[in-house]
Amino acid sequence: MPSELERSMESLITVFHRYASKEGSSNTLSRRELKDLMENELSGFLKSQKDPAAVDRIMRDLDANGDGEVSFEEFVSLVVGLSIACEQCYQMHLKKQHGKM
Amino acid sequence: MPSELERSMESLITVFHRYASKEGSSNTLSRRELKDLMENELSGFLKSQKDPAAVDRIMRDLDANGDGEVSFEEFVSLVVGLSIACEQCYQMHLKKQHGKM
């Protein structure tokens, strides 16, 4: 049976391909596929971005090779950035809890 | 309810802290904590590494700032590397399947 960490890695891959396979190349996310993915999978984060052009900005930031598509390698850099930000919040939360004890 | 992608990111954080909290600093993995994590969470990958000093080698590779501890930022680079390798296998598998149809 896969471990919790292995299941997480599998989810990164299957979530990416669930959206990447919708149109055009099945190995990359078009702007529309990235928008779909973010609206469904990262809706909390997307709502926190007040900028209505957030998806376009993120698309530009992720698309390192400038081909107008987001590859899996480019996609994981978004996941990493968000995970690191969340982990910093988690550490702050732990510190606050520890301060209360 | 969190999405599948949000749950994966949460798992990366909780798995890291489950092992990081065992001894010393609760925000970093010592060599022993990294070994524990890899033996329990990435046992398939660890078995595939024929080198008995694999954990030491991985520890050196991950420990970018050379402090003898693996931070969350350093840990996610391992997860990213493995996920990208797995995704490439997944793409090859899809191509083979497509070839058969």
N, CA and C atoms of all chains as a GROMACS GRO file, in nm:
protein
  606
    1MET      N    1   0.085  -0.121   0.000
    1MET     CA    2   0.000   0.000   0.000
    1MET      C    3   0.088   0.124   0.000
    2PRO      N    4   0.055   0.224  -0.084
    2PRO     CA    5   0.142   0.343  -0.086
    2PRO      C    6   0.134   0.421   0.045
    3SER      N    7   0.243   0.489   0.079
    3SER     CA    8   0.247   0.571   0.201
    3SER      C    9   0.173   0.702   0.174
    4GLU      N   10   0.154   0.781   0.281
    4GLU     CA   11   0.085   0.910   0.267
    4GLU      C   12   0.163   1.001   0.170
    5LEU      N   13   0.298   0.999   0.181
    5LEU     CA   14   0.380   1.084   0.094
    5LEU      C   15   0.371   1.038  -0.052
    6GLU      N   16   0.373   0.906  -0.073
    6GLU     CA   17   0.361   0.854  -0.210
    6GLU      C   18   0.224   0.888  -0.269
    7ARG      N   19   0.118   0.881  -0.187
    7ARG     CA   20  -0.017   0.917  -0.235
    7ARG      C   21  -0.021   1.065  -0.275
    8SER      N   22   0.049   1.151  -0.197
    8SER     CA   23   0.050   1.294  -0.230
    8SER      C   24   0.117   1.318  -0.363
    9MET      N   25   0.230   1.249  -0.386
    9MET     CA   26   0.301   1.267  -0.512
    9MET      C   27   0.217   1.218  -0.629
   10GLU      N   28   0.147   1.108  -0.607
   10GLU     CA   29   0.059   1.053  -0.710
   10GLU      C   30  -0.053   1.153  -0.742
   11SER      N   31  -0.106   1.219  -0.637
   11SER     CA   32  -0.213   1.317  -0.657
   11SER      C   33  -0.164   1.436  -0.739
   12LEU      N   34  -0.041   1.482  -0.714
   12LEU     CA   35   0.012   1.594  -0.793
   12LEU      C   36   0.008   1.559  -0.941
   13ILE      N   37   0.047   1.434  -0.971
   13ILE     CA   38   0.053   1.390  -1.111
   13ILE      C   39  -0.087   1.373  -1.170
   14THR      N   40  -0.176   1.308  -1.094
   14THR     CA   41  -0.310   1.281  -1.151
   14THR      C   42  -0.392   1.410  -1.163
   15VAL      N   43  -0.378   1.502  -1.065
   15VAL     CA   44  -0.452   1.628  -1.075
   15VAL      C   45  -0.404   1.706  -1.197
   16PHE      N   46  -0.271   1.714  -1.215
   16PHE     CA   47  -0.216   1.785  -1.331
   16PHE      C   48  -0.272   1.726  -1.461
   17HIS      N   49  -0.267   1.593  -1.474
   17HIS     CA   50  -0.310   1.530  -1.600
   17HIS      C   51  -0.462   1.535  -1.620
   18ARG      N   52  -0.537   1.540  -1.507
   18ARG     CA   53  -0.683   1.551  -1.519
   18ARG      C   54  -0.719   1.677  -1.597
   19TYR      N   55  -0.646   1.788  -1.571
   19TYR     CA   56  -0.675   1.915  -1.639
   19TYR      C   57  -0.599   1.927  -1.771
   20ALA      N   58  -0.473   1.876  -1.773
   20ALA     CA   59  -0.390   1.888  -1.894
   20ALA      C   60  -0.450   1.812  -2.012
   21SER      N   61  -0.529   1.707  -1.982
   21SER     CA   62  -0.582   1.622  -2.090
   21SER      C   63  -0.708   1.679  -2.153
   22LYS      N   64  -0.755   1.795  -2.104
   22LYS     CA   65  -0.883   1.846  -2.154
   22LYS      C   66  -0.877   1.896  -2.298
   23GLU      N   67  -0.769   1.967  -2.333
   23GLU     CA   68  -0.758   2.019  -2.471
   23GLU      C   69  -0.613   2.030  -2.512
   24GLY      N   70  -0.584   2.034  -2.640
   24GLY     CA   71  -0.447   2.050  -2.690
   24GLY      C   72  -0.356   1.940  -2.639
   25SER      N   73  -0.231   1.975  -2.612
   25SER     CA   74  -0.135   1.877  -2.564
   25SER      C   75  -0.179   1.822  -2.428
   26SER      N   76  -0.174   1.688  -2.415
   26SER     CA   77  -0.219   1.627  -2.289
   26SER      C   78  -0.108   1.629  -2.184
   27ASN      N   79   0.009   1.680  -2.220
   27ASN     CA   80   0.120   1.686  -2.124
   27ASN      C   81   0.145   1.825  -2.069
   28THR      N   82   0.067   1.923  -2.113
   28THR     CA   83   0.084   2.061  -2.064
   28THR      C   84  -0.051   2.124  -2.039
   29LEU      N   85  -0.051   2.227  -1.953
   29LEU     CA   86  -0.172   2.304  -1.924
   29LEU      C   87  -0.175   2.428  -2.013
   30SER      N   88  -0.285   2.447  -2.086
   30SER     CA   89  -0.306   2.574  -2.157
   30SER      C   90  -0.353   2.675  -2.052
   31ARG      N   91  -0.367   2.802  -2.093
   31ARG     CA   92  -0.414   2.904  -1.999
   31ARG      C   93  -0.551   2.864  -1.942
   32ARG      N   94  -0.640   2.815  -2.032
   32ARG     CA   95  -0.775   2.778  -1.987
   32ARG      C   96  -0.772   2.659  -1.889
   33GLU      N   97  -0.685   2.562  -1.920
   33GLU     CA   98  -0.674   2.445  -1.830
   33GLU      C   99  -0.617   2.486  -1.694
   34LEU      N  100  -0.517   2.577  -1.695
   34LEU     CA  101  -0.460   2.625  -1.567
   34LEU      C  102  -0.568   2.698  -1.487
   35LYS      N  103  -0.649   2.779  -1.556
   35LYS     CA  104  -0.757   2.854  -1.490
   35LYS      C  105  -0.856   2.755  -1.426
   36ASP      N  106  -0.896   2.652  -1.502
   36ASP     CA  107  -0.987   2.548  -1.452
   36ASP      C  108  -0.928   2.482  -1.328
   37LEU      N  109  -0.801   2.442  -1.337
   37LEU     CA  110  -0.734   2.374  -1.226
   37LEU      C  111  -0.735   2.464  -1.102
   38MET      N  112  -0.697   2.591  -1.122
   38MET     CA  113  -0.688   2.681  -1.005
   38MET      C  114  -0.826   2.710  -0.946
   39GLU      N  115  -0.928   2.725  -1.031
   39GLU     CA  116  -1.062   2.752  -0.980
   39GLU      C  117  -1.118   2.634  -0.902
   40ASN      N  118  -1.080   2.513  -0.943
   40ASN     CA  119  -1.135   2.394  -0.877
   40ASN      C  120  -1.047   2.342  -0.764
   41GLU      N  121  -0.916   2.351  -0.780
   41GLU     CA  122  -0.824   2.287  -0.686
   41GLU      C  123  -0.759   2.386  -0.589
   42LEU      N  124  -0.755   2.513  -0.629
   42LEU     CA  125  -0.689   2.613  -0.543
   42LEU      C  126  -0.780   2.736  -0.529
   43SER      N  127  -0.910   2.710  -0.506
   43SER     CA  128  -1.007   2.820  -0.508
   43SER      C  129  -0.980   2.918  -0.393
   44GLY      N  130  -0.939   2.867  -0.278
   44GLY     CA  131  -0.911   2.954  -0.164
   44GLY      C  132  -0.799   3.051  -0.196
   45PHE      N  133  -0.692   2.997  -0.255
   45PHE     CA  134  -0.578   3.081  -0.291
   45PHE      C  135  -0.617   3.182  -0.398
   46LEU      N  136  -0.695   3.137  -0.498
   46LEU     CA  137  -0.734   3.226  -0.608
   46LEU      C  138  -0.820   3.340  -0.555
   47LYS      N  139  -0.909   3.310  -0.458
   47LYS     CA  140  -0.996   3.415  -0.402
   47LYS      C  141  -0.912   3.517  -0.325
   48SER      N  142  -0.801   3.471  -0.264
   48SER     CA  143  -0.717   3.561  -0.184
   48SER      C  144  -0.639   3.657  -0.274
   49GLN      N  145  -0.628   3.625  -0.403
   49GLN     CA  146  -0.560   3.713  -0.499
   49GLN      C  147  -0.662   3.814  -0.549
   50LYS      N  148  -0.655   3.936  -0.501
   50LYS     CA  149  -0.757   4.037  -0.536
   50LYS      C  150  -0.752   4.071  -0.686
   51ASP      N  151  -0.636   4.054  -0.747
   51ASP     CA  152  -0.612   4.090  -0.886
   51ASP      C  153  -0.694   3.999  -0.980
   52PRO      N  154  -0.788   4.058  -1.061
   52PRO     CA  155  -0.868   3.972  -1.150
   52PRO      C  156  -0.783   3.905  -1.259
   53ALA      N  157  -0.661   3.958  -1.283
   53ALA     CA  158  -0.573   3.898  -1.385
   53ALA      C  159  -0.473   3.802  -1.321
   54ALA      N  160  -0.508   3.751  -1.199
   54ALA     CA  161  -0.414   3.665  -1.126
   54ALA      C  162  -0.370   3.544  -1.207
   55VAL      N  163  -0.468   3.479  -1.276
   55VAL     CA  164  -0.433   3.358  -1.351
   55VAL      C  165  -0.330   3.391  -1.461
   56ASP      N  166  -0.352   3.505  -1.529
   56ASP     CA  167  -0.257   3.545  -1.635
   56ASP      C  168  -0.118   3.571  -1.578
   57ARG      N  169  -0.114   3.637  -1.462
   57ARG     CA  170   0.014   3.668  -1.399
   57ARG      C  171   0.085   3.539  -1.358
   58ILE      N  172   0.009   3.447  -1.298
   58ILE     CA  173   0.067   3.319  -1.253
   58ILE      C  174   0.114   3.238  -1.375
   59MET      N  175   0.032   3.242  -1.481
   59MET     CA  176   0.069   3.172  -1.605
   59MET      C  177   0.205   3.223  -1.654
   60ARG      N  178   0.221   3.356  -1.658
   60ARG     CA  179   0.348   3.416  -1.704
   60ARG      C  180   0.463   3.375  -1.614
   61ASP      N  181   0.438   3.376  -1.480
   61ASP     CA  182   0.544   3.341  -1.383
   61ASP      C  183   0.587   3.196  -1.398
   62LEU      N  184   0.487   3.107  -1.422
   62LEU     CA  185   0.518   2.964  -1.426
   62LEU      C  186   0.582   2.922  -1.557
   63ASP      N  187   0.539   2.988  -1.665
   63ASP     CA  188   0.580   2.945  -1.799
   63ASP      C  189   0.726   2.987  -1.825
   64ALA      N  190   0.818   2.912  -1.761
   64ALA     CA  191   0.961   2.949  -1.762
   64ALA      C  192   1.018   2.954  -1.904
   65ASN      N  193   0.974   2.862  -1.991
   65ASN     CA  194   1.032   2.860  -2.125
   65ASN      C  195   0.950   2.941  -2.226
   66GLY      N  196   0.846   3.009  -2.176
   66GLY     CA  197   0.771   3.104  -2.260
   66GLY      C  198   0.696   3.044  -2.378
   67ASP      N  199   0.655   2.917  -2.368
   67ASP     CA  200   0.584   2.856  -2.483
   67ASP      C  201   0.432   2.868  -2.471
   68GLY      N  202   0.384   2.942  -2.370
   68GLY     CA  203   0.239   2.962  -2.356
   68GLY      C  204   0.167   2.842  -2.296
   69GLU      N  205   0.244   2.742  -2.251
   69GLU     CA  206   0.187   2.622  -2.188
   69GLU      C  207   0.263   2.596  -2.058
   70VAL      N  208   0.197   2.534  -1.961
   70VAL     CA  209   0.262   2.503  -1.833
   70VAL      C  210   0.288   2.352  -1.827
   71SER      N  211   0.415   2.314  -1.821
   71SER     CA  212   0.452   2.172  -1.812
   71SER      C  213   0.439   2.125  -1.666
   72PHE      N  214   0.452   1.994  -1.644
   72PHE     CA  215   0.445   1.943  -1.507
   72PHE      C  216   0.556   2.005  -1.420
   73GLU      N  217   0.677   2.016  -1.476
   73GLU     CA  218   0.789   2.076  -1.402
   73GLU      C  219   0.757   2.219  -1.360
   74GLU      N  220   0.694   2.295  -1.452
   74GLU     CA  221   0.658   2.434  -1.421
   74GLU      C  222   0.544   2.437  -1.318
   75PHE      N  223   0.450   2.344  -1.331
   75PHE     CA  224   0.336   2.336  -1.238
   75PHE      C  225   0.383   2.307  -1.094
   76VAL      N  226   0.480   2.214  -1.078
   76VAL     CA  227   0.521   2.181  -0.940
   76VAL      C  228   0.587   2.300  -0.871
   77SER      N  229   0.643   2.394  -0.948
   77SER     CA  230   0.702   2.510  -0.881
   77SER      C  231   0.594   2.594  -0.813
   78LEU      N  232   0.472   2.594  -0.868
   78LEU     CA  233   0.359   2.662  -0.801
   78LEU      C  234   0.323   2.589  -0.672
   79VAL      N  235   0.314   2.455  -0.682
   79VAL     CA  236   0.278   2.374  -0.565
   79VAL      C  237   0.384   2.392  -0.455
   80VAL      N  238   0.512   2.394  -0.494
   80VAL     CA  239   0.619   2.411  -0.397
   80VAL      C  240   0.608   2.548  -0.328
   81GLY      N  241   0.588   2.652  -0.409
   81GLY     CA  242   0.578   2.788  -0.352
   81GLY      C  243   0.464   2.797  -0.252
   82LEU      N  244   0.348   2.741  -0.289
   82LEU     CA  245   0.232   2.746  -0.199
   82LEU      C  246   0.256   2.661  -0.074
   83SER      N  247   0.319   2.544  -0.092
   83SER     CA  248   0.344   2.455   0.022
   83SER      C  249   0.440   2.521   0.121
   84ILE      N  250   0.544   2.589   0.069
   84ILE     CA  251   0.640   2.655   0.157
   84ILE      C  252   0.572   2.769   0.233
   85ALA      N  253   0.485   2.844   0.163
   85ALA     CA  254   0.412   2.953   0.230
   85ALA      C  255   0.321   2.896   0.339
   86CYS      N  256   0.251   2.785   0.308
   86CYS     CA  257   0.161   2.722   0.406
   86CYS      C  258   0.240   2.669   0.525
   87GLU      N  259   0.358   2.613   0.497
   87GLU     CA  260   0.439   2.555   0.605
   87GLU      C  261   0.487   2.664   0.699
   88GLN      N  262   0.516   2.782   0.644
   88GLN     CA  263   0.559   2.894   0.730
   88GLN      C  264   0.445   2.936   0.823
   89CYS      N  265   0.321   2.936   0.768
   89CYS     CA  266   0.204   2.966   0.852
   89CYS      C  267   0.189   2.860   0.961
   90TYR      N  268   0.209   2.734   0.923
   90TYR     CA  269   0.196   2.623   1.017
   90TYR      C  270   0.297   2.637   1.131
   91GLN      N  271   0.422   2.677   1.097
   91GLN     CA  272   0.525   2.697   1.201
   91GLN      C  273   0.485   2.810   1.295
   92MET      N  274   0.429   2.919   1.240
   92MET     CA  275   0.386   3.031   1.323
   92MET      C  276   0.274   2.986   1.417
   93HIS      N  277   0.184   2.904   1.362
   93HIS     CA  278   0.071   2.852   1.440
   93HIS      C  279   0.123   2.765   1.556
   94LEU      N  280   0.223   2.680   1.527
   94LEU     CA  281   0.282   2.594   1.631
   94LEU      C  282   0.347   2.678   1.741
   95LYS      N  283   0.418   2.784   1.697
   95LYS     CA  284   0.486   2.872   1.794
   95LYS      C  285   0.383   2.939   1.886
   96LYS      N  286   0.273   2.986   1.826
   96LYS     CA  287   0.167   3.051   1.906
   96LYS      C  288   0.110   2.952   2.007
   97GLN      N  289   0.083   2.828   1.959
   97GLN     CA  290   0.028   2.723   2.046
   97GLN      C  291   0.124   2.696   2.161
   98HIS      N  292   0.254   2.688   2.127
   98HIS     CA  293   0.358   2.660   2.226
   98HIS      C  294   0.363   2.773   2.327
   99GLY      N  295   0.347   2.899   2.280
   99GLY     CA  296   0.348   3.016   2.368
   99GLY      C  297   0.235   3.011   2.469
  100LYS      N  298   0.123   2.951   2.428
  100LYS     CA  299   0.003   2.946   2.515
  100LYS      C  300   0.015   2.839   2.624
  101MET      N  301   0.102   2.738   2.596
  101MET     CA  302   0.110   2.624   2.689
  101MET      C  303   0.188   2.662   2.817
  102MET      N  304  -1.458   2.196   0.211
  102MET     CA  305  -1.374   2.075   0.207
  102MET      C  306  -1.253   2.100   0.119
  103PRO      N  307  -1.133   2.062   0.164
  103PRO     CA  308  -1.016   2.086   0.080
  103PRO      C  309  -1.018   2.001  -0.047
  104SER      N  310  -0.957   2.053  -0.153
  104SER     CA  311  -0.948   1.980  -0.279
  104SER      C  312  -0.838   1.874  -0.268
  105GLU      N  313  -0.831   1.787  -0.370
  105GLU     CA  314  -0.728   1.682  -0.370
  105GLU      C  315  -0.588   1.744  -0.366
  106LEU      N  316  -0.569   1.854  -0.441
  106LEU     CA  317  -0.438   1.920  -0.445
  106LEU      C  318  -0.404   1.983  -0.310
  107GLU      N  319  -0.504   2.045  -0.248
  107GLU     CA  320  -0.482   2.105  -0.115
  107GLU      C  321  -0.449   1.998  -0.012
  108ARG      N  322  -0.517   1.883  -0.020
  108ARG     CA  323  -0.489   1.773   0.073
  108ARG      C  324  -0.346   1.722   0.054
  109SER      N  325  -0.299   1.717  -0.073
  109SER     CA  326  -0.161   1.671  -0.100
  109SER      C  327  -0.061   1.766  -0.036
  110MET      N  328  -0.084   1.896  -0.051
  110MET     CA  329   0.008   1.994   0.005
  110MET      C  330   0.008   1.984   0.158
  111GLU      N  331  -0.110   1.964   0.214
  111GLU     CA  332  -0.122   1.948   0.360
  111GLU      C  333  -0.042   1.825   0.406
  112SER      N  334  -0.052   1.717   0.326
  112SER     CA  335   0.022   1.594   0.361
  112SER      C  336   0.172   1.616   0.358
  113LEU      N  337   0.223   1.691   0.261
  113LEU     CA  338   0.367   1.718   0.255
  113LEU      C  339   0.412   1.782   0.388
  114ILE      N  340   0.332   1.877   0.435
  114ILE     CA  341   0.365   1.950   0.558
  114ILE      C  342   0.354   1.859   0.681
  115THR      N  343   0.244   1.784   0.690
  115THR     CA  344   0.224   1.703   0.811
  115THR      C  345   0.321   1.586   0.816
  116VAL      N  346   0.351   1.524   0.700
  116VAL     CA  347   0.449   1.413   0.700
  116VAL      C  348   0.585   1.466   0.744
  117PHE      N  349   0.626   1.581   0.687
  117PHE     CA  350   0.756   1.640   0.726
  117PHE      C  351   0.760   1.663   0.877
  118HIS      N  352   0.657   1.725   0.933
  118HIS     CA  353   0.658   1.760   1.076
  118HIS      C  354   0.643   1.637   1.166
  119ARG      N  355   0.578   1.532   1.116
  119ARG     CA  356   0.564   1.409   1.194
  119ARG      C  357   0.703   1.355   1.228
  120TYR      N  358   0.796   1.363   1.131
  120TYR     CA  359   0.932   1.311   1.154
  120TYR      C  360   1.023   1.418   1.215
  121ALA      N  361   1.007   1.545   1.173
  121ALA     CA  362   1.094   1.653   1.222
  121ALA      C  363   1.076   1.676   1.371
  122SER      N  364   0.958   1.641   1.424
  122SER     CA  365   0.930   1.671   1.565
  122SER      C  366   0.987   1.565   1.658
  123LYS      N  367   1.050   1.459   1.603
  123LYS     CA  368   1.094   1.348   1.688
  123LYS      C  369   1.210   1.384   1.780
  124GLU      N  370   1.309   1.458   1.729
  124GLU     CA  371   1.424   1.494   1.814
  124GLU      C  372   1.482   1.627   1.767
  125GLY      N  373   1.557   1.695   1.853
  125GLY     CA  374   1.623   1.822   1.818
  125GLY      C  375   1.522   1.926   1.772
  126SER      N  376   1.562   2.007   1.672
  126SER     CA  377   1.473   2.111   1.622
  126SER      C  378   1.350   2.047   1.557
  127SER      N  379   1.231   2.101   1.591
  127SER     CA  380   1.108   2.043   1.536
  127SER      C  381   1.079   2.098   1.397
  128ASN      N  382   1.162   2.190   1.349
  128ASN     CA  383   1.140   2.247   1.215
  128ASN      C  384   1.233   2.192   1.109
  129THR      N  385   1.323   2.102   1.148
  129THR     CA  386   1.416   2.043   1.052
  129THR      C  387   1.430   1.894   1.078
  130LEU      N  388   1.474   1.821   0.974
  130LEU     CA  389   1.499   1.677   0.986
  130LEU      C  390   1.648   1.654   1.012
  131SER      N  391   1.680   1.582   1.118
  131SER     CA  392   1.818   1.537   1.140
  131SER      C  393   1.842   1.418   1.045
  132ARG      N  394   1.966   1.371   1.040
  132ARG     CA  395   1.996   1.256   0.954
  132ARG      C  396   1.907   1.137   0.992
  133ARG      N  397   1.894   1.113   1.125
  133ARG     CA  398   1.815   0.999   1.170
  133ARG      C  399   1.666   1.015   1.135
  134GLU      N  400   1.616   1.139   1.149
  134GLU     CA  401   1.476   1.164   1.115
  134GLU      C  402   1.453   1.147   0.964
  135LEU      N  403   1.547   1.194   0.882
  135LEU     CA  404   1.534   1.176   0.736
  135LEU      C  405   1.534   1.028   0.701
  136LYS      N  406   1.622   0.951   0.768
  136LYS     CA  407   1.630   0.807   0.743
  136LYS      C  408   1.496   0.740   0.778
  137ASP      N  409   1.441   0.776   0.896
  137ASP     CA  410   1.310   0.725   0.939
  137ASP      C  411   1.203   0.757   0.835
  138LEU      N  412   1.199   0.882   0.792
  138LEU     CA  413   1.099   0.926   0.695
  138LEU      C  414   1.112   0.846   0.565
  139MET      N  415   1.236   0.831   0.517
  139MET     CA  416   1.255   0.761   0.389
  139MET      C  417   1.222   0.613   0.401
  140GLU      N  418   1.258   0.551   0.514
  140GLU     CA  419   1.229   0.408   0.534
  140GLU      C  420   1.079   0.382   0.541
  141ASN      N  421   1.004   0.478   0.597
  141ASN     CA  422   0.860   0.457   0.615
  141ASN      C  423   0.777   0.513   0.500
  142GLU      N  424   0.819   0.625   0.445
  142GLU     CA  425   0.734   0.695   0.347
  142GLU      C  426   0.782   0.675   0.203
  143LEU      N  427   0.909   0.641   0.185
  143LEU     CA  428   0.963   0.625   0.050
  143LEU      C  429   1.042   0.494   0.041
  144SER      N  430   0.983   0.388   0.097
  144SER     CA  431   1.058   0.262   0.109
  144SER      C  432   1.087   0.201  -0.029
  145GLY      N  433   0.994   0.217  -0.123
  145GLY     CA  434   1.015   0.164  -0.258
  145GLY      C  435   1.134   0.230  -0.323
  146PHE      N  436   1.140   0.363  -0.313
  146PHE     CA  437   1.251   0.439  -0.371
  146PHE      C  438   1.382   0.402  -0.304
  147LEU      N  439   1.380   0.392  -0.170
  147LEU     CA  440   1.503   0.362  -0.095
  147LEU      C  441   1.557   0.224  -0.134
  148LYS      N  442   1.464   0.128  -0.153
  148LYS     CA  443   1.506  -0.007  -0.192
  148LYS      C  444   1.570  -0.006  -0.332
  149SER      N  445   1.520   0.083  -0.419
  149SER     CA  446   1.572   0.090  -0.556
  149SER      C  447   1.714   0.147  -0.560
  150GLN      N  448   1.755   0.215  -0.453
  150GLN     CA  449   1.890   0.271  -0.443
  150GLN      C  450   1.982   0.161  -0.388
  151LYS      N  451   2.060   0.102  -0.475
  151LYS     CA  452   2.142  -0.012  -0.431
  151LYS      C  453   2.248   0.029  -0.329
  152ASP      N  454   2.287   0.157  -0.332
  152ASP     CA  455   2.392   0.211  -0.246
  152ASP      C  456   2.348   0.211  -0.098
  153PRO      N  457   2.420   0.139  -0.009
  153PRO     CA  458   2.378   0.138   0.132
  153PRO      C  459   2.393   0.276   0.199
  154ALA      N  460   2.475   0.364   0.137
  154ALA     CA  461   2.493   0.498   0.195
  154ALA      C  462   2.398   0.599   0.129
  155ALA      N  463   2.287   0.547   0.069
  155ALA     CA  464   2.195   0.634  -0.006
  155ALA      C  465   2.143   0.750   0.080
  156VAL      N  466   2.106   0.719   0.206
  156VAL     CA  467   2.047   0.824   0.290
  156VAL      C  468   2.150   0.936   0.312
  157ASP      N  469   2.277   0.898   0.336
  157ASP     CA  470   2.381   0.998   0.358
  157ASP      C  471   2.402   1.084   0.234
  158ARG      N  472   2.398   1.019   0.118
  158ARG     CA  473   2.417   1.091  -0.008
  158ARG      C  474   2.303   1.189  -0.031
  159ILE      N  475   2.179   1.140  -0.006
  159ILE     CA  476   2.060   1.224  -0.025
  159ILE      C  477   2.063   1.340   0.075
  160MET      N  478   2.105   1.309   0.198
  160MET     CA  479   2.115   1.414   0.302
  160MET      C  480   2.210   1.525   0.254
  161ARG      N  481   2.326   1.485   0.200
  161ARG     CA  482   2.423   1.585   0.152
  161ARG      C  483   2.365   1.666   0.036
  162ASP      N  484   2.295   1.594  -0.055
  162ASP     CA  485   2.237   1.663  -0.171
  162ASP      C  486   2.130   1.764  -0.129
  163LEU      N  487   2.048   1.725  -0.029
  163LEU     CA  488   1.936   1.810   0.010
  163LEU      C  489   1.980   1.928   0.096
  164ASP      N  490   2.081   1.905   0.178
  164ASP     CA  491   2.122   2.005   0.278
  164ASP      C  492   2.198   2.119   0.211
  165ALA      N  493   2.119   2.204   0.140
  165ALA     CA  494   2.180   2.309   0.056
  165ALA      C  495   2.266   2.405   0.137
  166ASN      N  496   2.225   2.438   0.258
  166ASN     CA  497   2.303   2.535   0.336
  166ASN      C  498   2.407   2.468   0.428
  167GLY      N  499   2.418   2.334   0.418
  167GLY     CA  500   2.525   2.262   0.487
  167GLY      C  501   2.521   2.266   0.639
  168ASP      N  502   2.400   2.281   0.698
  168ASP     CA  503   2.394   2.286   0.844
  168ASP      C  504   2.369   2.149   0.908
  169GLY      N  505   2.371   2.043   0.828
  169GLY     CA  506   2.351   1.908   0.882
  169GLY      C  507   2.206   1.876   0.913
  170GLU      N  508   2.114   1.964   0.876
  170GLU     CA  509   1.972   1.942   0.898
  170GLU      C  510   1.899   1.971   0.766
  171VAL      N  511   1.784   1.905   0.746
  171VAL     CA  512   1.706   1.928   0.624
  171VAL      C  513   1.582   2.009   0.659
  172SER      N  514   1.572   2.130   0.603
  172SER     CA  515   1.454   2.215   0.628
  172SER      C  516   1.339   2.171   0.538
  173PHE      N  517   1.221   2.229   0.559
  173PHE     CA  518   1.107   2.194   0.474
  173PHE      C  519   1.136   2.231   0.328
  174GLU      N  520   1.197   2.349   0.306
  174GLU     CA  521   1.232   2.393   0.170
  174GLU      C  522   1.326   2.291   0.103
  175GLU      N  523   1.422   2.239   0.181
  175GLU     CA  524   1.516   2.141   0.126
  175GLU      C  525   1.446   2.006   0.100
  176PHE      N  526   1.353   1.970   0.190
  176PHE     CA  527   1.278   1.845   0.177
  176PHE      C  528   1.191   1.845   0.051
  177VAL      N  529   1.123   1.958   0.022
  177VAL     CA  530   1.034   1.959  -0.095
  177VAL      C  531   1.112   1.942  -0.225
  178SER      N  532   1.241   1.977  -0.225
  178SER     CA  533   1.317   1.956  -0.349
  178SER      C  534   1.333   1.806  -0.378
  179LEU      N  535   1.336   1.723  -0.274
  179LEU     CA  536   1.336   1.577  -0.292
  179LEU      C  537   1.202   1.530  -0.350
  180VAL      N  538   1.094   1.580  -0.291
  180VAL     CA  539   0.960   1.542  -0.336
  180VAL      C  540   0.940   1.584  -0.482
  181VAL      N  541   0.986   1.704  -0.516
  181VAL     CA  542   0.972   1.754  -0.653
  181VAL      C  543   1.051   1.665  -0.750
  182GLY      N  544   1.176   1.634  -0.715
  182GLY     CA  545   1.259   1.550  -0.801
  182GLY      C  546   1.195   1.414  -0.826
  183LEU      N  547   1.143   1.353  -0.720
  183LEU     CA  548   1.079   1.222  -0.734
  183LEU      C  549   0.949   1.233  -0.814
  184SER      N  550   0.871   1.339  -0.790
  184SER     CA  551   0.744   1.356  -0.861
  184SER      C  552   0.769   1.375  -1.010
  185ILE      N  553   0.872   1.454  -1.045
  185ILE     CA  554   0.903   1.477  -1.187
  185ILE      C  555   0.947   1.346  -1.253
  186ALA      N  556   1.028   1.267  -1.182
  186ALA     CA  557   1.071   1.137  -1.236
  186ALA      C  558   0.950   1.045  -1.255
  187CYS      N  559   0.860   1.042  -1.156
  187CYS     CA  560   0.740   0.957  -1.165
  187CYS      C  561   0.651   1.003  -1.280
  188GLU      N  562   0.642   1.136  -1.298
  188GLU     CA  563   0.554   1.189  -1.401
  188GLU      C  564   0.606   1.151  -1.540
  189GLN      N  565   0.739   1.149  -1.553
  189GLN     CA  566   0.797   1.108  -1.682
  189GLN      C  567   0.764   0.962  -1.713
  190CYS      N  568   0.768   0.876  -1.607
  190CYS     CA  569   0.727   0.736  -1.625
  190CYS      C  570   0.580   0.728  -1.666
  191TYR      N  571   0.498   0.811  -1.602
  191TYR     CA  572   0.354   0.812  -1.628
  191TYR      C  573   0.328   0.851  -1.775
  192GLN      N  574   0.403   0.951  -1.824
  192GLN     CA  575   0.388   0.994  -1.964
  192GLN      C  576   0.426   0.881  -2.060
  193MET      N  577   0.535   0.809  -2.027
  193MET     CA  578   0.578   0.697  -2.112
  193MET      C  579   0.472   0.589  -2.113
  194HIS      N  580   0.413   0.564  -1.996
  194HIS     CA  581   0.307   0.463  -1.982
  194HIS      C  582   0.186   0.503  -2.068
  195LEU      N  583   0.150   0.633  -2.064
  195LEU     CA  584   0.036   0.680  -2.144
  195LEU      C  585   0.064   0.662  -2.294
  196LYS      N  586   0.188   0.694  -2.334
  196LYS     CA  587   0.226   0.681  -2.475
  196LYS      C  588   0.215   0.535  -2.521
  197LYS      N  589   0.263   0.443  -2.434
  197LYS     CA  590   0.256   0.300  -2.467
  197LYS      C  591   0.110   0.256  -2.482
  198GLN      N  592   0.027   0.301  -2.388
  198GLN     CA  593  -0.116   0.267  -2.392
  198GLN      C  594  -0.179   0.318  -2.520
  199HIS      N  595  -0.144   0.442  -2.556
  199HIS     CA  596  -0.197   0.506  -2.674
  199HIS      C  597  -0.153   0.428  -2.800
  200GLY      N  598  -0.027   0.381  -2.798
  200GLY     CA  599   0.027   0.303  -2.910
  200GLY      C  600  -0.048   0.174  -2.932
  201LYS      N  601  -0.099   0.118  -2.823
  201LYS     CA  602  -0.171  -0.011  -2.830
  201LYS      C  603  -0.312   0.004  -2.883
  202MET      N  604  -0.370   0.127  -2.870
  202MET     CA  605  -0.510   0.145  -2.908
  202MET      C  606  -0.529   0.151  -3.059
   0.00000   0.00000   0.00000
